[in-house]
Amino acid sequence: MRISILLCLFFPLFIFAQKQIVQTKSGPIRGVEKEGVQIYKGIPFAAAPVGDLRWKAPQPVKPWEDIKDCTSFGASPYQSAPIPFMCWSEEYLIPKAPISEDCLYLNVWAPKKTKPKKAVLVYIYGGGFRSGGAGCAIYDGTAVAKKDVVFVSINYRVGVFGFLAHPALTKEAAYKSSGNYALLDMVAALQWVHDNIENFGGDPSKVTIAGQSAGAFAVNFLCASPLTKGLIHGAIAESGGSILASSLRPNLLLKDAEAQGLTFAKNLNCNSIEALRNKTSEEILKAIGGLSSPIQDGYFLPNSIYDIYAQNAQNDIPTIIGWNEDDKLIGKPMPAKQYIESIKNKFGAKADAVLALYPGDSEEAAAQSQGEMSRDQSIGIQGFAWANLQSEKGKAPVYVYSFDRKLPAYTPATDFGAFHTGEVVYAYDNLFTVNRPWIKEDHDLALTMSTYWTNFAKTGNPNNVSLTQWPRYQISQKLIIHFDKKIQVATLATEEKLKLLTFLN
């Protein structure tokens, strides 16, 4: 009798504990349950890229037999210590520790009910390919999981650790290329998702990749790469794209990247890759001359992204593309006179056409024009060209948005408008992670945007009957949706500007 009573008392606890344990192809892991969501953090998806594995494509993780506790984030990739600046307060930055080259970990938030199989959303952080990490507070996946979608956030190598190319590295690689290790990390993470996500209740045939800033640039690269065929089925790019070569993201070829790698090694007085691999993480971080961005390497990316899309050779998948009204990547604006001179020097005979759309006839107008041009040149023309190519060449739909909600601020000094990264906490319903004087309209917008995002992950279409209908973007109409306190559909107001800058790019 006493045994029966004890079993009755402890059996529910046993069942509860069992639900936290999931078998992956590498071994069993244990997470936690919170608010009806199963959470697993710090799952290794590849071997630590240290020692002889520094600057190599990600290698398989060594299997384990004992249950691995996955209840805290793995280390963020090695980078400079995160320091708040401009609009990016502490909430937008990774934890100060741990930071390590041993960083290839991912995190899963899964609905408690695993049947039927759930769509999967894989998030890729921004940071200019030089910083960032999945442990940032604003990337919490709880709200997405509560909307019946499995949320995965992934780490990847950043800076020179993720992108160094060198002739010797090319020679030793089986695929005869080098650089782009960060992008190969993403492919390895996606392969892990494909191989393991069913055990978390996810559907490997419904995987949407999403990213912001450099994460959105990466989404564009992943959509173009032949290495992701069958691994991705939808894409969301927030404030970024890589369709057009630019000063921000030049279309660098392998040979040019290798030349930079030789300079990097010379600056460190290293005559071999072995010597480079023997340098400390800090020595590598402080050295100059190394590459910190993706290249056309002939392997991950066999051609320019523009040509891949123009030939309809990309992963032809449903796509959301958008940018923020205040996606301004500049500091203090120039005085009006200096601004006009800079336009004349840069654009020559086309300067009058530029100034007609970006006037500088007053200090206020010049400041506004510089902000808008920064947004349009760095972000807008990429999204515009991407949307047009996908609409023209592809069969899968593309949806375009503008995030216009100026985030509420406590003081004028913290009022940055609809700033770069500002939409993230709305799109994933994470307002609670950022200290701002939110009002009801902000919570309503976050709920609505995150519903569009999760609808898209589930079906490839962001709409449902209760939402403002977000039309498919078409070259003939160029209808986009505006996210603000009021959600509206309108034609792309900046089309003339984006056409001009695309032509001048």
C-alpha positions as CSV (number, residue, x, y, z in Angstrom):
1,M,0.0,0.0,0.0
2,R,2.8,2.4,1.0
3,I,4.6,1.6,-2.2
4,S,1.5,2.4,-4.2
5,I,1.1,5.7,-2.5
6,L,4.8,6.6,-3.1
7,L,4.4,5.7,-6.8
8,C,1.4,7.9,-7.1
9,L,3.3,10.7,-5.4
10,F,6.5,10.5,-7.5
11,F,5.2,9.2,-10.8
12,P,3.9,12.6,-11.9
13,L,7.3,14.1,-11.0
14,F,9.0,11.3,-13.0
15,I,6.9,12.1,-16.0
16,F,7.6,15.8,-15.6
17,A,11.3,15.2,-15.5
18,Q,11.2,12.9,-18.5
19,K,9.6,15.5,-20.6
20,Q,12.8,17.6,-20.3
21,I,15.0,15.0,-21.7
22,V,15.4,14.8,-25.5
23,Q,17.6,12.4,-27.5
24,T,19.7,14.1,-30.2
25,K,21.9,12.3,-32.7
26,S,24.9,13.1,-30.6
27,G,23.5,12.2,-27.2
28,P,20.7,12.9,-24.7
29,I,20.2,16.4,-23.3
30,R,18.1,17.9,-20.5
31,G,16.4,21.3,-20.5
32,V,13.8,23.0,-18.4
33,E,10.2,23.9,-18.7
34,K,8.9,27.4,-18.2
35,E,5.5,28.8,-18.9
36,G,4.6,25.7,-20.8
37,V,7.6,25.9,-23.1
38,Q,10.5,23.4,-23.2
39,I,13.8,25.3,-23.2
40,Y,17.2,23.8,-24.1
41,K,20.2,26.1,-24.2
42,G,23.8,25.6,-25.1
43,I,23.4,22.5,-27.3
44,P,26.6,21.8,-29.2
45,F,26.0,21.4,-32.9
46,A,29.6,21.1,-33.9
47,A,33.0,20.5,-32.4
48,A,34.7,23.5,-30.7
49,P,36.6,25.4,-33.5
50,V,39.8,25.7,-31.5
51,G,43.4,24.5,-31.9
52,D,43.7,22.7,-35.2
53,L,40.0,23.4,-36.0
54,R,40.5,27.1,-36.0
55,W,39.6,28.3,-39.5
56,K,38.2,25.0,-40.6
57,A,34.7,24.2,-41.7
58,P,32.7,23.0,-38.6
59,Q,33.4,19.4,-37.7
60,P,31.0,16.9,-36.1
61,V,30.6,17.1,-32.3
62,K,32.0,14.2,-30.3
63,P,29.0,12.0,-29.2
64,W,28.2,11.6,-25.5
65,E,26.3,9.0,-23.5
66,D,25.4,10.6,-20.2
67,I,22.6,13.2,-20.1
68,K,24.0,16.6,-20.9
69,D,22.5,19.5,-19.0
70,C,21.5,22.2,-21.5
71,T,20.0,24.9,-19.2
72,S,22.3,27.9,-19.9
73,F,23.6,29.6,-23.0
74,G,26.9,28.5,-24.5
75,A,29.7,31.0,-24.8
76,S,29.3,33.9,-27.2
77,P,31.8,33.9,-30.1
78,Y,35.1,35.6,-29.4
79,Q,34.9,39.4,-29.9
80,S,35.6,42.7,-28.2
81,A,33.8,43.2,-24.9
82,P,30.3,44.5,-25.5
83,I,29.8,48.2,-24.7
84,P,26.5,50.0,-25.1
85,F,26.5,52.8,-27.6
86,M,24.0,55.1,-29.4
87,C,20.6,53.4,-29.5
88,W,22.0,50.0,-28.5
89,S,21.6,49.8,-24.7
90,E,22.7,46.9,-22.7
91,E,19.6,44.8,-23.5
92,Y,20.7,44.7,-27.2
93,L,24.1,43.3,-26.3
94,I,25.4,39.8,-25.4
95,P,26.4,39.0,-21.8
96,K,29.9,40.1,-21.0
97,A,30.9,36.5,-20.2
98,P,31.5,33.9,-21.3
99,I,33.1,34.8,-24.6
100,S,35.2,32.1,-26.3
101,E,36.2,30.6,-29.6
102,D,34.4,27.5,-28.3
103,C,31.1,29.0,-29.3
104,L,29.2,26.6,-31.7
105,Y,26.1,26.1,-29.7
106,L,22.4,26.6,-30.4
107,N,19.2,27.0,-28.3
108,V,15.7,25.6,-28.7
109,W,12.4,26.8,-27.4
110,A,9.7,24.2,-28.2
111,P,5.9,24.0,-27.4
112,K,5.1,21.5,-24.8
113,K,2.7,19.7,-27.1
114,T,4.7,18.1,-29.8
115,K,1.9,16.8,-32.1
116,P,1.2,17.7,-34.8
117,K,4.8,18.6,-35.9
118,K,5.5,22.3,-35.6
119,A,7.0,24.8,-38.0
120,V,10.6,25.9,-37.1
121,L,12.0,29.4,-37.0
122,V,15.9,29.6,-36.9
123,Y,17.1,33.1,-35.9
124,I,20.5,34.5,-36.9
125,Y,21.8,37.5,-34.9
126,G,23.3,40.7,-36.3
127,G,26.4,42.6,-35.3
128,G,28.2,43.5,-38.5
129,F,29.7,39.9,-38.7
130,R,32.1,41.2,-36.0
131,S,30.0,40.9,-32.9
132,G,26.8,39.4,-31.4
133,G,25.6,36.1,-30.0
134,A,22.4,34.1,-29.5
135,G,22.5,34.7,-25.7
136,C,21.2,38.3,-26.1
137,A,18.0,38.9,-24.1
138,I,16.0,40.2,-27.1
139,Y,16.3,36.9,-28.9
140,D,14.2,35.0,-26.3
141,G,12.1,32.4,-28.0
142,T,9.3,31.9,-25.4
143,A,6.7,34.0,-27.2
144,V,7.3,32.3,-30.5
145,A,7.0,28.9,-29.0
146,K,3.7,29.9,-27.3
147,K,2.4,30.6,-30.9
148,D,3.1,26.9,-31.7
149,V,6.4,27.4,-33.6
150,V,9.7,25.8,-32.5
151,F,12.3,28.7,-32.1
152,V,16.0,28.0,-32.6
153,S,18.8,30.6,-32.1
154,I,22.3,29.8,-33.3
155,N,25.8,31.0,-32.7
156,Y,28.4,31.4,-35.4
157,R,32.0,32.6,-35.5
158,V,32.5,36.4,-36.0
159,G,35.3,38.7,-37.2
160,V,38.5,37.2,-38.5
161,F,37.7,33.9,-36.6
162,G,34.7,33.5,-39.0
163,F,36.1,34.8,-42.3
164,L,39.9,34.6,-42.6
165,A,40.9,33.3,-46.1
166,H,44.5,32.3,-46.9
167,P,46.1,30.2,-49.7
168,A,47.3,27.6,-47.2
169,L,43.8,27.3,-45.8
170,T,42.4,26.9,-49.3
171,K,44.9,24.2,-50.0
172,E,44.2,22.1,-46.9
173,A,40.4,22.3,-47.3
174,A,38.8,19.3,-49.1
175,Y,36.5,21.8,-50.9
176,K,39.5,23.9,-52.0
177,S,38.4,27.2,-50.6
178,S,38.7,29.2,-47.4
179,G,36.9,32.0,-45.5
180,N,33.1,32.0,-44.9
181,Y,33.5,29.8,-41.8
182,A,30.7,31.7,-40.1
183,L,28.3,30.9,-43.0
184,L,29.4,27.2,-42.9
185,D,28.6,27.3,-39.1
186,M,25.1,28.4,-40.1
187,V,24.8,25.5,-42.6
188,A,26.0,23.1,-39.9
189,A,23.4,24.4,-37.5
190,L,20.7,24.1,-40.1
191,Q,21.8,20.5,-40.8
192,W,21.5,19.9,-37.0
193,V,18.0,21.2,-37.1
194,H,17.2,19.0,-40.1
195,D,18.6,15.9,-38.3
196,N,17.3,16.6,-34.8
197,I,14.3,18.9,-34.6
198,E,11.7,16.2,-34.9
199,N,12.7,15.1,-31.4
200,F,11.7,18.5,-30.2
201,G,8.3,18.4,-32.0
202,G,9.6,20.4,-35.0
203,D,9.0,19.7,-38.7
204,P,12.3,19.6,-40.7
205,S,10.3,20.3,-43.9
206,K,9.1,23.6,-42.5
207,V,12.2,25.5,-41.5
208,T,12.3,29.3,-41.9
209,I,15.5,31.2,-41.4
210,A,15.3,34.8,-40.0
211,G,17.9,37.4,-39.2
212,Q,18.4,41.1,-38.6
213,S,21.2,43.4,-39.9
214,A,24.2,41.1,-40.6
215,G,21.8,38.3,-39.8
216,A,19.7,39.4,-42.7
217,F,22.8,39.7,-45.0
218,A,23.5,36.1,-43.9
219,V,19.9,35.0,-44.7
220,N,20.4,36.4,-48.3
221,F,23.7,34.4,-48.6
222,L,22.0,31.2,-47.3
223,C,19.1,31.6,-49.7
224,A,21.7,31.9,-52.6
225,S,23.9,29.0,-51.5
226,P,23.6,25.5,-53.0
227,L,24.7,24.1,-49.6
228,T,21.3,24.9,-48.1
229,K,19.1,23.1,-50.6
230,G,16.5,21.1,-48.7
231,L,17.4,22.7,-45.4
232,I,15.4,26.0,-45.6
233,H,11.8,26.6,-46.7
234,G,11.2,30.3,-45.9
235,A,13.3,33.4,-45.2
236,I,12.8,36.6,-43.2
237,A,15.4,39.4,-43.6
238,E,15.1,42.4,-41.3
239,S,17.2,45.4,-42.3
240,G,19.7,43.7,-44.5
241,G,20.5,42.0,-47.8
242,S,23.5,41.2,-50.0
243,I,22.1,41.4,-53.5
244,L,24.2,44.4,-54.6
245,A,27.9,44.8,-54.1
246,S,28.6,48.0,-52.1
247,S,31.3,49.6,-50.0
248,L,29.6,48.1,-46.9
249,R,29.6,44.6,-48.5
250,P,31.9,44.4,-51.5
251,N,31.7,41.3,-53.7
252,L,35.1,40.0,-52.7
253,L,36.5,37.1,-54.6
254,L,38.5,34.3,-53.0
255,K,41.9,35.4,-54.5
256,D,41.4,38.9,-53.1
257,A,40.4,37.5,-49.6
258,E,43.5,35.2,-49.7
259,A,45.7,38.3,-50.3
260,Q,44.2,39.9,-47.3
261,G,44.9,36.7,-45.3
262,L,48.6,36.8,-46.3
263,T,48.8,40.4,-45.1
264,F,47.1,39.4,-41.8
265,A,49.7,36.6,-41.3
266,K,52.5,38.9,-42.1
267,N,51.3,41.5,-39.6
268,L,51.4,38.7,-36.9
269,N,54.9,37.5,-38.1
270,C,53.5,34.1,-38.9
271,N,54.9,32.1,-41.8
272,S,52.4,29.2,-41.5
273,I,48.9,28.4,-40.6
274,E,50.2,26.4,-37.7
275,A,51.9,29.5,-36.3
276,L,48.6,31.4,-36.8
277,R,46.7,28.7,-34.9
278,N,49.2,28.9,-32.1
279,K,48.4,32.6,-31.5
280,T,46.0,33.4,-28.6
281,S,42.5,34.5,-29.2
282,E,43.4,38.0,-28.0
283,E,46.4,38.2,-30.3
284,I,44.2,37.3,-33.3
285,L,41.5,39.7,-32.3
286,K,43.9,42.6,-32.0
287,A,45.7,41.9,-35.3
288,I,45.0,44.0,-38.4
289,G,44.5,43.0,-42.0
290,G,42.1,40.1,-41.6
291,L,38.8,39.7,-43.4
292,S,35.5,40.0,-41.4
293,S,32.8,39.5,-44.0
294,P,31.5,37.0,-46.5
295,I,33.1,36.4,-49.9
296,Q,32.3,34.8,-53.2
297,D,34.4,31.7,-52.4
298,G,33.4,29.3,-55.2
299,Y,32.0,26.8,-52.7
300,F,29.5,28.2,-50.3
301,L,28.8,30.9,-52.9
302,P,29.7,29.9,-56.5
303,N,28.7,33.2,-58.1
304,S,27.6,36.7,-57.1
305,I,24.2,36.7,-55.2
306,Y,22.8,39.0,-57.9
307,D,23.7,36.6,-60.7
308,I,22.4,33.7,-58.7
309,Y,19.0,35.4,-58.3
310,A,19.0,36.7,-61.9
311,Q,19.4,33.1,-63.1
312,N,16.7,31.9,-60.7
313,A,19.3,29.6,-59.1
314,Q,18.5,30.6,-55.5
315,N,16.5,28.6,-53.0
316,D,13.1,29.8,-54.4
317,I,11.3,30.1,-51.1
318,P,8.7,32.5,-49.6
319,T,10.5,35.6,-48.3
320,I,9.8,38.5,-46.0
321,I,12.1,41.6,-46.6
322,G,11.9,44.9,-44.8
323,W,13.7,47.8,-43.2
324,N,13.1,50.4,-40.5
325,E,12.2,54.1,-41.1
326,D,15.2,55.2,-39.1
327,D,17.8,52.5,-40.3
328,K,20.5,55.2,-40.2
329,L,24.0,54.0,-39.9
330,I,25.6,57.4,-39.4
331,G,26.7,59.6,-36.5
332,K,26.4,63.4,-36.3
333,P,25.3,64.8,-39.7
334,M,27.4,67.3,-41.7
335,P,26.4,70.9,-42.0
336,A,24.3,71.7,-45.1
337,K,27.1,73.3,-47.1
338,Q,29.5,70.4,-46.4
339,Y,26.8,67.9,-47.3
340,I,26.1,69.5,-50.7
341,E,29.8,69.5,-51.5
342,S,30.1,65.9,-50.5
343,I,27.2,65.0,-52.9
344,K,28.8,66.9,-55.7
345,N,32.2,65.2,-55.2
346,K,30.7,61.7,-54.9
347,F,28.1,61.8,-57.7
348,G,29.5,64.4,-60.1
349,A,27.1,64.9,-63.0
350,K,24.4,63.0,-61.2
351,A,24.6,65.3,-58.1
352,D,21.6,67.5,-59.1
353,A,19.4,64.4,-59.4
354,V,20.5,63.2,-56.0
355,L,20.0,66.6,-54.3
356,A,16.5,66.9,-55.9
357,L,15.5,63.8,-53.9
358,Y,17.8,64.3,-50.9
359,P,17.9,68.1,-50.6
360,G,20.3,70.1,-48.4
361,D,18.9,73.6,-48.8
362,S,18.6,74.0,-45.0
363,E,20.4,72.5,-42.0
364,E,17.3,70.6,-41.1
365,A,16.8,69.3,-44.6
366,A,20.4,68.3,-44.9
367,A,20.3,66.4,-41.6
368,Q,17.2,64.5,-42.7
369,S,18.6,63.8,-46.1
370,Q,21.8,62.3,-44.7
371,G,19.8,60.0,-42.4
372,E,17.5,58.9,-45.2
373,M,20.4,58.4,-47.7
374,S,22.2,56.3,-45.1
375,R,19.2,54.1,-44.7
376,D,18.5,53.8,-48.4
377,Q,22.1,53.2,-49.5
378,S,23.0,50.7,-46.8
379,I,19.7,48.8,-46.4
380,G,16.9,50.1,-48.6
381,I,18.4,49.4,-52.0
382,Q,19.4,45.8,-50.9
383,G,15.8,45.0,-49.9
384,F,14.4,46.7,-53.0
385,A,16.7,44.8,-55.4
386,W,16.1,41.6,-53.6
387,A,12.4,41.9,-53.6
388,N,12.3,42.9,-57.3
389,L,14.5,40.0,-58.3
390,Q,12.6,37.4,-56.3
391,S,9.3,38.8,-57.6
392,E,10.5,38.8,-61.2
393,K,12.5,35.6,-61.4
394,G,11.1,33.4,-58.7
395,K,7.9,31.6,-58.2
396,A,7.6,31.9,-54.4
397,P,6.0,35.0,-53.0
398,V,7.9,37.9,-51.4
399,Y,6.4,40.3,-48.8
400,V,7.9,43.7,-48.0
401,Y,7.5,45.9,-44.9
402,S,8.6,49.2,-43.4
403,F,8.8,49.4,-39.6
404,D,7.8,52.9,-38.8
405,R,7.1,52.8,-35.0
406,K,9.3,55.2,-33.2
407,L,10.2,53.4,-30.0
408,P,9.0,55.3,-26.9
409,A,11.9,56.9,-24.9
410,Y,12.2,58.2,-21.4
411,T,14.4,61.1,-22.4
412,P,15.2,63.0,-25.6
413,A,18.8,61.6,-25.4
414,T,17.4,58.0,-25.8
415,D,14.9,58.9,-28.6
416,F,16.3,57.3,-31.7
417,G,13.0,56.8,-33.6
418,A,12.4,53.5,-35.5
419,F,16.1,52.7,-35.1
420,H,18.2,49.8,-36.5
421,T,17.3,46.7,-34.5
422,G,14.3,48.4,-32.9
423,E,11.8,46.1,-34.6
424,V,13.3,42.8,-33.2
425,V,11.4,42.9,-29.9
426,Y,8.2,43.5,-31.7
427,A,8.6,40.8,-34.3
428,Y,9.3,38.2,-31.6
429,D,6.9,39.7,-29.0
430,N,9.8,40.5,-26.5
431,L,9.0,44.0,-25.3
432,F,9.6,42.8,-21.8
433,T,13.4,42.4,-22.5
434,V,13.9,46.2,-23.1
435,N,13.5,49.0,-20.7
436,R,11.2,51.5,-22.5
437,P,8.0,53.2,-21.5
438,W,5.8,50.9,-23.6
439,I,2.1,51.7,-24.1
440,K,-0.8,49.6,-25.2
441,E,-0.2,50.3,-28.8
442,D,3.3,48.8,-28.6
443,H,2.1,45.6,-27.0
444,D,-0.7,45.4,-29.7
445,L,1.9,45.9,-32.4
446,A,4.2,43.3,-31.0
447,L,1.4,40.7,-30.8
448,T,0.4,41.5,-34.4
449,M,3.9,41.5,-35.9
450,S,4.9,38.2,-34.1
451,T,1.6,36.7,-35.4
452,Y,2.5,37.7,-39.0
453,W,6.0,36.2,-38.4
454,T,4.7,32.9,-37.0
455,N,2.0,32.6,-39.6
456,F,4.7,32.9,-42.2
457,A,6.8,30.2,-40.6
458,K,3.8,27.9,-40.6
459,T,2.4,28.5,-44.1
460,G,4.7,30.7,-46.1
461,N,2.0,33.4,-45.9
462,P,2.0,35.9,-43.0
463,N,-1.8,36.5,-43.2
464,N,-4.8,35.2,-41.4
465,V,-8.5,36.4,-41.5
466,S,-8.1,38.6,-38.4
467,L,-5.1,40.6,-39.6
468,T,-4.7,43.5,-42.0
469,Q,-4.0,41.7,-45.3
470,W,-0.4,42.0,-46.2
471,P,-0.2,41.8,-50.1
472,R,2.4,39.9,-52.0
473,Y,5.0,42.3,-53.4
474,Q,4.8,42.6,-57.2
475,I,6.9,44.8,-59.4
476,S,3.8,46.2,-61.1
477,Q,2.3,47.5,-57.9
478,K,5.1,47.5,-55.2
479,L,2.6,47.3,-52.3
480,I,4.2,47.1,-48.9
481,I,2.9,47.0,-45.3
482,H,3.8,49.7,-42.7
483,F,4.1,48.7,-39.1
484,D,3.2,51.5,-36.7
485,K,0.6,52.2,-34.1
486,K,-1.7,51.8,-37.0
487,I,-0.9,49.1,-39.6
488,Q,-1.4,50.2,-43.2
489,V,-0.7,49.0,-46.8
490,A,0.6,51.5,-49.3
491,T,2.8,51.7,-52.4
492,L,6.5,52.0,-51.8
493,A,7.0,55.7,-51.2
494,T,10.8,55.7,-51.6
495,E,10.8,53.9,-55.0
496,E,12.2,56.8,-56.9
497,K,15.0,57.3,-54.4
498,L,15.8,53.6,-54.4
499,K,15.8,53.3,-58.2
500,L,18.3,56.3,-58.4
501,L,20.6,54.9,-55.8
502,T,20.5,51.4,-57.3
503,F,21.5,52.9,-60.6
504,L,24.3,54.9,-59.0
505,N,25.5,52.0,-56.8
